[in-house]
């Protein structure tokens, strides 16, 4: 006797009734009536020519044949559910792109551009992780990362995105009030720092000035906080060209006299060597690279 597709509703009703040992609870689980479950079971029994349940006043119990079929049906439905779950998870992974990057770059560079990419993939879900610690690319972890560094990380493929430069900035009001006209005037302002590897000592060295012993007056772990502090008039900070654009465009910060430092580190998009990129991840990498070309938006 071969299993035909029209047996499946009856088998599903039987499996639920066998597991629940109760037609009413099986009906509730399957969103059917108890009479519908009973009809399915009787139809299955008629086709097999055996009784699957012993019916009595307090409910039902499985016969020996019913127990044999219930065990097989339960295993089969469990296997199908596991397969369905695997398909769903794979589809979810294909429709979700997980990215890890610095908060400063996400806030000032990536987010203003992101609609250009999502317009091409309106059904794609993006998960953007901006934790300060570098996220590991384990299974189930991010697909891609955007990192600021030397360009070489063990176990990762790295593709160059863009360079960076640093220069001093402060709020226009503070510049006017302090009459900041020369590089030496910058050092009269309270100095704001972040935790980047290049800082005021490098700027002073290139400007041929001596860093004041009191500097810096403020230190922030995040570059965007340092820029915001400068925009609020707390002093001067060194801005990375890649992330300061929103503050300058809004007129909240302006460049101060002094040298422009070439950053020792650059930005790279990275992904694990052991994992093949999905087609949408490959498209995202190509889109990122295109966005760093001056012709794509007029600015990097």
C-alpha positions in Angstrom: 0.0 0.0 0.0 1.5 3.3 -1.1 1.2 6.6 0.8 -0.8 9.0 -1.2 -0.9 12.8 -0.6 -4.6 12.7 0.3 -3.6 10.6 3.4 -1.7 13.5 4.9 -4.6 15.3 6.6 -5.7 12.0 8.2 -2.2 11.2 9.3 -1.8 14.7 10.8 -5.0 14.3 12.7 -4.1 10.9 13.9 -0.6 11.9 15.0 -2.0 14.8 17.1 -4.7 12.7 18.6 -2.1 9.9 19.5 0.2 12.5 21.1 -2.5 14.2 23.0 -4.5 11.0 23.8 -7.6 13.1 23.3 -9.5 14.1 20.2 -10.7 17.5 21.6 -7.1 18.6 22.5 -5.9 17.4 19.1 -8.7 19.4 17.4 -7.7 22.6 19.4 -4.1 22.1 18.3 -5.1 21.7 14.6 -7.8 24.3 14.6 -10.4 21.7 13.8 -13.5 20.4 15.5 -13.3 17.2 17.5 -15.7 15.6 15.1 -13.4 16.4 12.2 -10.5 14.8 14.0 -12.6 11.7 14.7 -13.7 11.6 11.0 -10.0 11.7 9.8 -9.0 8.9 12.3 -12.0 6.7 11.3 -11.2 7.2 7.6 -7.6 6.2 8.2 -8.7 3.1 10.2 -11.0 2.2 7.3 -8.2 2.4 4.8 -5.8 0.4 6.9 -8.4 -2.1 8.0 -7.4 -2.0 11.7 -8.4 -0.1 14.8 -5.9 2.5 15.8 -7.6 3.6 19.0 -9.6 1.9 21.7 -12.5 4.2 22.5 -14.0 4.3 26.0 -16.0 6.7 28.2 -12.9 8.5 29.6 -11.2 9.0 26.2 -9.1 7.0 23.8 -6.0 4.9 24.0 -3.8 3.5 21.3 -4.0 -0.1 20.1 -0.7 -2.0 19.3 -1.1 -1.1 15.7 -1.9 2.5 16.6 1.2 2.7 18.7 3.3 1.4 15.8 1.9 4.0 13.4 2.0 6.8 16.0 5.7 6.3 16.5 6.5 6.3 12.8 4.2 9.3 12.2 5.8 11.2 15.0 9.3 10.6 13.7 8.3 11.5 10.1 6.6 14.8 11.2 9.7 15.6 13.3 12.0 15.1 10.4 9.8 17.2 8.1 9.6 20.0 10.7 13.4 20.0 11.0 13.7 20.2 7.2 11.2 23.1 7.1 13.1 24.9 9.8 16.3 24.4 7.9 14.8 25.9 4.8 13.3 28.8 6.7 16.6 29.6 8.4 18.5 29.4 5.1 16.0 31.7 3.5 16.2 34.1 6.5 20.0 34.1 6.2 19.8 34.9 2.5 17.4 37.8 3.2 19.5 39.2 6.1 22.9 40.9 5.8 24.8 41.2 9.1 27.4 44.0 9.2 29.9 45.0 11.9 31.5 48.4 11.9 32.5 51.3 14.0 29.8 53.5 15.4 31.5 56.6 14.1 31.6 55.4 10.5 28.1 53.9 10.7 26.6 57.2 12.0 28.3 59.6 9.7 29.3 57.8 6.5 27.3 54.6 6.1 23.8 55.5 7.2 23.5 58.6 5.0 24.3 56.5 2.0 22.5 53.3 2.9 19.1 54.1 1.2 20.9 53.9 -2.1 21.6 50.2 -1.5 18.4 49.2 0.2 16.4 50.7 -2.7 17.9 47.9 -4.8 17.0 45.2 -2.2 13.8 46.4 -0.5 13.1 43.0 1.1 16.6 42.7 2.6 17.0 42.9 6.3 20.2 44.6 7.6 21.7 44.0 11.0 24.4 46.6 11.8 26.5 45.9 14.9 28.5 48.9 16.2 29.9 47.3 19.4 33.4 48.8 20.1 34.9 45.3 20.5 35.8 43.6 17.2 33.1 41.0 16.5 34.3 37.5 15.6 33.1 36.0 12.3 31.9 32.7 13.8 29.0 30.8 12.2 25.8 32.8 12.8 27.9 36.0 13.2 28.3 38.9 10.8 28.7 38.4 7.1 30.9 41.5 6.6 32.8 44.0 8.6 34.1 47.5 7.9 37.3 48.1 9.8 39.8 50.9 10.4 43.3 49.5 10.5 46.4 48.3 8.8 44.6 46.1 6.3 45.7 42.7 7.4 43.8 40.5 9.9 44.3 36.7 10.4 41.7 34.6 8.7 40.0 37.5 6.9 39.9 38.8 3.4 40.3 42.5 3.3 39.4 44.9 0.5 40.5 48.5 0.5 37.8 51.1 0.8 39.3 54.5 1.4 42.1 56.4 3.1 41.7 59.0 5.9 43.2 62.3 7.0 43.0 64.2 10.2 42.8 68.0 10.8 41.8 70.2 13.7 38.2 71.5 14.0 36.2 73.6 16.4 32.9 75.4 16.5 32.7 78.6 14.5 31.6 80.5 17.6 34.6 79.3 19.5 37.0 80.1 16.7 35.6 83.7 16.5 35.7 84.2 20.2 39.2 83.0 20.6 40.5 84.6 17.4 42.1 81.4 16.2 44.1 82.4 13.2 47.4 80.5 13.5 48.2 76.9 14.4 49.7 78.1 17.7 46.3 79.7 18.5 44.7 76.2 18.3 46.7 75.1 21.4 45.2 77.9 23.4 41.8 76.1 23.2 40.9 73.2 25.4 41.9 70.1 23.4 39.5 67.2 22.9 40.8 63.7 22.1 39.5 60.3 21.3 41.2 56.9 21.6 42.7 56.9 18.1 46.3 56.0 17.6 47.1 59.4 16.1 46.4 62.4 18.1 47.4 65.9 19.2 51.1 65.0 19.7 51.3 64.0 16.0 49.5 67.2 15.0 51.9 69.3 17.1 54.9 67.4 15.7 53.9 68.2 12.1 53.0 71.8 13.0 56.4 72.2 14.8 54.7 73.1 18.0 54.9 71.8 21.6 51.9 70.1 23.0 50.8 71.8 26.3 51.4 69.7 29.4 47.7 70.0 30.4 46.4 68.5 27.1 44.0 67.0 26.4 41.3 68.5 28.5 38.6 66.0 27.4 39.0 62.4 26.1 36.2 60.3 24.6 36.1 56.7 23.6 34.0 57.4 20.5 35.1 59.8 17.8 31.5 61.1 17.2 31.3 62.2 20.9 34.6 64.1 20.5 33.2 65.9 17.4 29.9 66.7 19.2 31.8 68.1 22.1 33.8 70.4 19.8 30.5 71.4 18.0 29.1 72.4 21.4 32.0 74.7 22.0 34.0 72.7 24.5 37.2 73.1 22.5 39.1 71.8 19.5 39.4 68.2 18.3 41.2 66.3 15.6 38.6 65.2 13.0 38.8 62.3 10.6 37.9 63.5 7.2 35.8 60.5 6.5 33.4 61.2 9.4 33.4 64.9 10.0 31.4 65.9 6.9 27.9 66.2 8.6 29.2 68.6 11.2 31.0 70.8 8.6 28.0 70.7 6.2 25.7 71.9 9.0 28.1 74.7 9.9 28.6 73.3 13.4 32.4 72.8 12.9 35.0 74.4 10.8 38.6 73.5 10.0 41.3 75.3 12.0 44.7 76.5 10.9 47.3 73.8 10.9 48.5 70.7 9.1 46.5 67.9 7.5 47.7 64.6 8.8 47.7 61.5 6.5 46.2 58.7 8.7 48.4 55.7 9.3 45.4 53.4 9.0 42.7 53.2 6.3 39.2 51.6 6.0 38.7 48.1 4.7 35.7 45.8 4.2 36.5 42.4 5.6 35.0 38.9 5.6 36.1 35.4 6.6 38.2 33.4 4.3 36.5 30.2 5.2 33.0 31.4 4.3 31.8 32.1 0.7 29.9 35.4 0.4 26.3 35.3 -0.5 25.3 37.1 -3.8 23.8 40.0 -1.8 26.9 40.3 0.4 29.0 40.5 -2.8 26.8 43.2 -4.1 27.1 45.1 -0.9 30.9 44.9 -1.0 30.9 46.2 -4.6 28.4 49.0 -3.6 30.7 50.0 -0.6 33.7 50.3 -2.9 31.7 52.3 -5.5 30.6 54.7 -2.7 34.2 55.5 -1.9 34.9 56.7 -5.4 34.6 60.5 -5.6 32.5 60.3 -8.8 29.8 58.3 -7.0 28.6 61.2 -4.8 30.9 64.1 -5.3 32.6 63.4 -2.0 34.1 60.4 -0.1 
